Amino acid sequence: MSASRIYLDHAATTPVLPEARAAVAEALGRWANPSSPHADGRAAKAALEDARARIKAALGWTGDLIFTATATEAADLAFARCRQQGPKPALTTVEHDAIRTQVAEGEGFDLQVGSDGLLAPEALSSWLRMIPGGLVAVQHANSETGVIQNIAAISEVVDLAGSYLLVDCAQTAGKLALPPADLLIVSSSKVGGPPGAAALLVRDLKLLVPSGGQERGYRRGTENLPAILGWAAALEARAWDMDRLGYLRGKLDSRLLLNGARLVSGIIGRIPTIGAYAMDGMSAMAQLVRLDSLGFSVSAGSACSSGKTKTSHVLAAMGMDPDVADKVIRVSFGPSTSENDVDRFAEAWSALAAEARARAA
């Protein structure tokens, strides 16, 4: 990242950590296809399995791990069984588009959240009594608001119904402890590893449908060994000091609230790396343009929708007034974020807010 800019869009992707860059560079010097039978291929296969074990250990996972290229591909593997065999899956209305697009219109059920963005386990229990046995998908921490779902309680409800739980942990794996679930999606680029590596964590391989020649027959395509080794190095760097980032996010919350911000889900448990704020009198897109010109990289919504002008489906599902929702931006922190970064951003945002108020007067 340019030294003259302040990067506050880590929820979209975190710049690759030095440890990960070094691991990728070293791996590229001895690259071979892990599926090849010759000595070079066998060495690559050994490195791949070592990285698999290292990533599982770093995440505290004891089940199976299927490597993929992206979190979206991991979601596709997770949904393959219910698409082929049923019953229809159930998804919360605030899931990431990578999850929502796995289900064609009319082929799934919406699980409504409250105005706080949370899925009530009691409501889920009532719903599952009517339609048990299928896949339930719930994001661990929302990528737009940071709201953390009560996965432990949700998991108990799903287990009692004889259903199985998929949790999108792309924003949390390597930062928070993994929640209890049958299937979990994890990603390299959200934690300071290189793009091109992700995985589906699986408690029971019977939940998957074999689809290819790699990854024990559950995935098509050669594994991206350099990216995977970089991901393992990023996790082992333990670069995410969540207490420090929680302090910085709390400081930003306070500064912006004092200058007229509307804080999204401010009283709900949120991952410390994400804050969402509405500015009266200025659209999110106008804020992004102005802040970008001032040297700040932030976003509106998730990375795959931040360039669009439509209202966030997450904020709409929470029942937020569209006029307010259209003014919400997301600020997200990572290992490189400093207190000075937060102070400078708060000053710039507050100046824009003052300008918007003056224009409206």
Solvent accessible surface area in square Angstrom, and as a share of the most:
residue,aa,sasa,rsa
1,M,153,0.69
2,S,62,0.40
3,A,112,0.87
4,S,86,0.55
5,R,81,0.30
6,I,8,0.04
7,Y,36,0.14
8,L,0,0.00
9,D,20,0.11
10,H,2,0.01
11,A,4,0.03
12,A,18,0.14
13,T,57,0.33
14,T,5,0.03
15,P,40,0.25
16,V,40,0.23
17,L,17,0.08
18,P,81,0.51
19,E,86,0.39
20,A,0,0.00
21,R,134,0.49
22,A,64,0.50
23,A,23,0.18
24,V,29,0.17
25,A,66,0.51
26,E,97,0.44
27,A,2,0.02
28,L,110,0.55
29,G,72,0.69
30,R,115,0.42
31,W,114,0.40
32,A,13,0.10
33,N,55,0.28
34,P,6,0.04
35,S,69,0.44
36,S,27,0.17
37,P,113,0.71
38,H,96,0.43
39,A,64,0.49
40,D,96,0.50
41,G,0,0.00
42,R,144,0.53
43,A,59,0.46
44,A,3,0.02
45,K,86,0.36
46,A,63,0.49
47,A,14,0.11
48,L,0,0.00
49,E,68,0.30
50,D,76,0.39
51,A,0,0.00
52,R,34,0.12
53,A,58,0.45
54,R,69,0.25
55,I,0,0.00
56,K,46,0.20
57,A,77,0.59
58,A,16,0.12
59,L,16,0.08
60,G,61,0.58
61,W,13,0.05
62,T,127,0.74
63,G,18,0.17
64,D,38,0.20
65,L,4,0.02
66,I,1,0.01
67,F,1,0.01
68,T,4,0.02
69,A,38,0.30
70,T,68,0.40
71,A,26,0.20
72,T,66,0.38
73,E,45,0.20
74,A,0,0.00
75,A,0,0.00
76,D,62,0.32
77,L,18,0.09
78,A,0,0.00
79,F,0,0.00
80,A,16,0.13
81,R,70,0.26
82,C,7,0.04
83,R,114,0.41
84,Q,124,0.55
85,Q,123,0.54
86,G,31,0.30
87,P,60,0.38
88,K,85,0.36
89,P,8,0.05
90,A,1,0.01
91,L,8,0.04
92,T,0,0.00
93,T,15,0.09
94,V,4,0.02
95,E,1,0.00
96,H,43,0.19
97,D,36,0.18
98,A,20,0.15
99,I,3,0.01
100,R,80,0.29
101,T,104,0.60
102,Q,20,0.09
103,V,27,0.15
104,A,68,0.52
105,E,179,0.80
106,G,54,0.52
107,E,90,0.40
108,G,24,0.23
109,F,60,0.25
110,D,83,0.43
111,L,7,0.03
112,Q,120,0.54
113,V,16,0.09
114,G,33,0.32
115,S,95,0.61
116,D,47,0.24
117,G,4,0.04
118,L,50,0.25
119,L,5,0.03
120,A,46,0.36
121,P,27,0.17
122,E,125,0.56
123,A,57,0.44
124,L,1,0.00
125,S,31,0.20
126,S,52,0.33
127,W,42,0.15
128,L,3,0.01
129,R,176,0.64
130,M,141,0.63
131,I,53,0.27
132,P,71,0.44
133,G,31,0.30
134,G,7,0.07
135,L,1,0.00
136,V,1,0.00
137,A,1,0.01
138,V,1,0.00
139,Q,6,0.03
140,H,13,0.06
141,A,1,0.01
142,N,8,0.04
143,S,6,0.04
144,E,12,0.05
145,T,1,0.01
146,G,0,0.00
147,V,2,0.01
148,I,49,0.25
149,Q,10,0.04
150,N,84,0.43
151,I,5,0.03
152,A,57,0.44
153,A,29,0.22
154,I,0,0.00
155,S,12,0.07
156,E,116,0.52
157,V,23,0.13
158,V,0,0.00
159,D,88,0.46
160,L,162,0.81
161,A,27,0.21
162,G,57,0.55
163,S,10,0.07
164,Y,18,0.07
165,L,2,0.01
166,L,1,0.01
167,V,0,0.00
168,D,13,0.07
169,C,0,0.00
170,A,11,0.09
171,Q,8,0.04
172,T,1,0.01
173,A,5,0.04
174,G,29,0.27
175,K,21,0.09
176,L,49,0.25
177,A,90,0.70
178,L,34,0.17
179,P,12,0.07
180,P,59,0.37
181,A,5,0.04
182,D,29,0.15
183,L,0,0.00
184,L,0,0.00
185,I,2,0.01
186,V,0,0.00
187,S,10,0.07
188,S,0,0.00
189,S,21,0.14
190,K,34,0.14
191,V,2,0.01
192,G,0,0.00
193,G,1,0.01
194,P,13,0.08
195,P,97,0.61
196,G,26,0.25
197,A,3,0.02
198,A,0,0.00
199,A,0,0.00
200,L,0,0.00
201,L,0,0.00
202,V,0,0.00
203,R,123,0.45
204,D,67,0.35
205,L,30,0.15
206,K,169,0.72
207,L,21,0.10
208,L,12,0.06
209,V,27,0.16
210,P,92,0.58
211,S,32,0.21
212,G,29,0.27
213,G,70,0.67
214,Q,41,0.18
215,E,8,0.04
216,R,169,0.62
217,G,18,0.17
218,Y,31,0.12
219,R,20,0.07
220,R,175,0.64
221,G,34,0.33
222,T,60,0.35
223,E,6,0.03
224,N,64,0.33
225,L,3,0.02
226,P,11,0.07
227,A,5,0.04
228,I,2,0.01
229,L,11,0.05
230,G,0,0.00
231,W,2,0.01
232,A,0,0.00
233,A,14,0.11
234,A,1,0.01
235,L,9,0.05
236,E,81,0.37
237,A,32,0.25
238,R,165,0.60
239,A,33,0.25
240,W,24,0.08
241,D,72,0.37
242,M,29,0.13
243,D,127,0.66
244,R,82,0.30
245,L,0,0.00
246,G,23,0.22
247,Y,121,0.46
248,L,3,0.02
249,R,25,0.09
250,G,31,0.30
251,K,52,0.22
252,L,0,0.00
253,D,11,0.06
254,S,62,0.40
255,R,67,0.24
256,L,0,0.00
257,L,87,0.43
258,L,148,0.74
259,N,48,0.24
260,G,41,0.39
261,A,10,0.08
262,R,117,0.43
263,L,39,0.19
264,V,5,0.03
265,S,18,0.12
266,G,30,0.29
267,I,172,0.88
268,I,36,0.18
269,G,50,0.48
270,R,25,0.09
271,I,0,0.00
272,P,26,0.16
273,T,3,0.02
274,I,1,0.00
275,G,0,0.00
276,A,1,0.00
277,Y,1,0.00
278,A,1,0.01
279,M,1,0.01
280,D,65,0.34
281,G,43,0.42
282,M,10,0.04
283,S,50,0.32
284,A,11,0.08
285,M,69,0.31
286,A,39,0.31
287,Q,0,0.00
288,L,25,0.12
289,V,95,0.54
290,R,90,0.33
291,L,0,0.00
292,D,75,0.39
293,S,88,0.57
294,L,94,0.47
295,G,10,0.10
296,F,10,0.04
297,S,26,0.17
298,V,20,0.11
299,S,4,0.02
300,A,19,0.14
301,G,12,0.11
302,S,7,0.04
303,A,53,0.41
304,C,68,0.41
305,S,21,0.14
306,S,25,0.16
307,G,70,0.67
308,K,104,0.44
309,T,117,0.68
310,K,135,0.57
311,T,48,0.28
312,S,26,0.17
313,H,53,0.23
314,V,3,0.02
315,L,6,0.03
316,A,58,0.45
317,A,28,0.21
318,M,12,0.06
319,G,66,0.63
320,M,45,0.20
321,D,79,0.41
322,P,86,0.54
323,D,89,0.46
324,V,22,0.12
325,A,6,0.04
326,D,59,0.30
327,K,35,0.15
328,V,13,0.07
329,I,0,0.00
330,R,3,0.01
331,V,0,0.00
332,S,1,0.00
333,F,1,0.00
334,G,0,0.00
335,P,32,0.20
336,S,83,0.54
337,T,2,0.01
338,S,44,0.28
339,E,70,0.31
340,N,86,0.44
341,D,26,0.13
342,V,1,0.00
343,D,36,0.19
344,R,106,0.39
345,F,0,0.00
346,A,0,0.00
347,E,104,0.47
348,A,15,0.12
349,W,1,0.00
350,S,17,0.11
351,A,63,0.49
352,L,4,0.02
353,A,3,0.02
354,A,46,0.36
355,E,66,0.29
356,A,2,0.02
357,R,116,0.42
358,A,74,0.57
359,R,144,0.52
360,A,85,0.66
361,A,123,0.95
